[in-house]
Each structure stands twice: as structure tokens, then as C-alpha cells.
Amino acid sequence: MPANPRASLPWPSWRSLATPLLACLAMATLAVGCDGCTKAGRLRAGGDHPYVRCMTVDEPAVNQWTVGDLQLNTEGRVLSIGGLDGALRMAAFVGPGPGSADPSAAIAALAPLGAQVTWVLGELGDSEAHALCTLRALAAAPGLSLVLASGRDDFEVLEEAWDALDDAARSHVIDLRPFHAVRVGDTVFALTSGGAGGRYARNRSACGYDEDDLDDVEDSLPDADEARRYMVSWAAPAGGVARDQSGTDGGDPTLSEFMREAGITGGIFAWPPHAAWMATRVTAEGAVLMDDRAADPAAQVVVGRIAGPPVERRDGSRAPNGAVVLELREGGLAILSHAPSGP
């Protein structure tokens, strides 16, 4: 019978061999990553272009509170805003994005516009420090800020930035990832985070959504005869404001189909950036440019950056940074003006 090779080696020699072997296995595991060990990993969708399903974070707790004259309450994944007297003035923009410039001065300069609600369509910053800088600038501003996640936003960066924001600030700077809709009187804004299937995602931790998430959004909406519907999404739908004059369409077909089936035509968007500050109304014949100050249930607008490198428009010109000023009126969404925040 052949000798046992282990018996020919003293125990310390086997121990010295096993220890580096286990270390190598541990390092290999770390290199591959343990998706199930992190919150982002548990929410991550695989495939050729992995992304994080940011809309599947935990449902918010039932709550009621006030921000100025506004009365807020949460139920399920719907945030409701009441206490309004007449039209609701709003501002909307996308964060500083690449380079993560400090948006504090630009956000502070919006105060004279009198917006009660500010929509921030993601791109808070590419690091925790930059994202937190944007959130703190919003916290220092008056009114209510509603903050979406975009396909540029890294889930883990967002988690760290939101965790670092104090509770007092989070009462009027609202993380919209847990919400599927915001209801304002007889109007409801359906929400998405990122792009469909992780389209446009900057990395494997960026936000996106799938068809199951859209089904959940649809389930959260009140009946169409109860509330007029709009969409608020970082990515614009195909066939609307994202289509240029040459027929090139930078919009998302999945979102377009969802909006059509849900009876939604109007909305506020941030991608593609070449459509920044463009406003259209969508008709059966297609999208047509919209007159400022005209309230319309089919109004679509693509916002631009509040700070950072200006985006390039379709015609090659540079879109100035700033915010769009809107009003929610009885007749629909009215685009009032673009308030520039400087170069």
C-alpha cells in the first residue's frame, strides 16, 4: 500500500501550506465581490449592464409633518403634499454632475423665485463629499426639495451622503428613491430612478429600474379620473421632448410605453442633456414646441444643470446653468421661465 503523502510531512509544514492557500481564497472572494453582503448588492440586477434597482429600497414609514405652509404625509410609497392655496410654484434642475462643482451659491440664488417645491433630478455628485455638499445646499434653501436618483448617481455614494445628512434637514430635503409617486391635490407625479434596464448607467452601482418596478409605480397611482398624471424621471421618454428636428430620438422607449399605457403625456426630465431647457407639448401628431406660461397637461420639459460644466445643446450651443421655473395650475403644468445661475 503506498505511503500517505501527508504522513511524510510534519504537521507544521501542512499548516504553513494551508494558511497562504486560505488567504488566497479569501483575496479571490474579495476581488470578485460579495453582492449579497451589501445593500447595493442585494438590490443589484445582473446581466451585461448591471445596475441597482434603487426604487426597491425599503418602503418609508407612515408619517405626517409640515414644511412651511405645506402639509406632507406618507402612505405606502406615495408622498402627498397639501396645504396649498392656488397654483404651486416649483423649480427644477439636475445636479452638478461630472466634476461635481459646488452648487451652493447657485441653489441659494433661487430663493427669490419663490418656489415652494424644488425638484432635483439626480446627479448630486460623484463622491460622498460632493453629493453631501449638494444636499446641504438644498437643506439651507427655503421650501421643500424632492430629490430623485439618476443613472449617474452611485447607490453607495447616495447612501453615505443621505446618512450623513441630519434629521432636521431630511424633513424638507426628501429622498425620493423609496417613493413611486408624489400627489399634489388632484395631480400625481409618477417617479422613476435612473433609466430602464440600467440604460445610461455610469457604473454597476448606478440606479435603474425594470418592468416590475414600473408595474409597482402603476399600482401606486390613483385612478386616472381622480388625479391628472405627470411623469418625473431623470431619463425622458422616446417620442417626446427627447426627439430632435432631424428625427434622432434620445428618449427611453420603455418609459414611453409605460407612460402611454398609464395615460401620462407630460413630465419633467433631465436626459438627454442636449435637450436642456426645451419645452414641448405632446400631441397625436408628435411633439411641438410649447409657449412659455401656457398651462398644459401634455407639457414636457428637459431641465439642465444648476452648476458645473454647461451641457451642449442640439444646435451646438451651450445651455446655461440654472433652473426652470414652473407652476402647477388648474389647467396643467406651466413652464414660466429659465432662471440662469451663471456660466
Phi, psi and omega in degrees: 000131183292150181292146177287119183298330179294326183293337181280349180250135176292153183306318180302327180293319177295322179295321179292332177282321185290322185299309177294330179296314178296323179297319179296319179296319179296318180294323179295320178297317179295322182294319180289325181097156180237087185302321182289352182272350182235159178297317178299319180297321181291336180259002186281137172262135183274207182102191181294332182229081182299151178204172180253130179280081188296335182284356181258015173297168185303143177297138181290154178287151175299134186203155174221136178196175181236149172230101187064233178274351183279139177250121185246145170209150178243139174214118187063228180254029178243128173259122180252140181238123178233192180080021183272148175231092183092205184292148177260116177273134184226156170239155180211141177197171172251152185293187187290339175064220184302138182086334174052057176295156179285116182267008189303311182295320181294320179292318178299328182288350181279346186307316181296346180290340177074025180288130176278331180229134176241124175267128175242114189266048173085196183058049184290330182157153186272001176221164179302317182299317181289319178297319179294324176301316179296315180297319180291327175295320176294321180296330181279348182270154178287162175085190184254130177249129180247119193244114175276169170252147183245177175287350174270338187281128177277125184305315183291325175297316179298316180303314182294319181292314179296321179297329182278348180279133185288162185297322180299319178293321183288353175284338179231003168242106194255126173282115184273359181304321180284350186258148177253346182201151171238123181254131177233099182059237181264024176234141177232137177253113174283146188236146165224159176241124180077207181241162181297132178062023182075011178302136182075002182298135182286327179205182185287353176254005179283160185279147174200180181213161177238184184294329176297321178296319178294324176299320179293323176298313179302319180294336182275348184277142172292164179304147184300330180280354177266329187209133173293141188249136170231166178245137169236115187209142175301311180272136178277157178281156173292152174085006181232232185293343181279351180273131179265178187293337179277355180097354177290130185242115179265011183276171184264116182293327179295316178294322179300316179296317179300313181298320179298314181291331181270000179072035180248128177244324183264166178173176180240128188221172181225350183227136011278148185293338181292349178262015185306133177069013175277139178231130179225165166242141185259123179241178178297335180272354180127193182266132178235150179300145187250140177287137176300150175071006177266116179287129186211131177291346181253016183291132173235137178221142172253122181272165178245189185280147175279332181201171179096191182294127179299147179272157180266129180282176181301324184273006179092351178284165179264130178278122180294146176293159178152205181223153172265140180255127183231161170228136173265111184245178179299326182274355180133202182268126180247131176266113187274311185191168169253123180258102183291149179245017178102175184292000000 
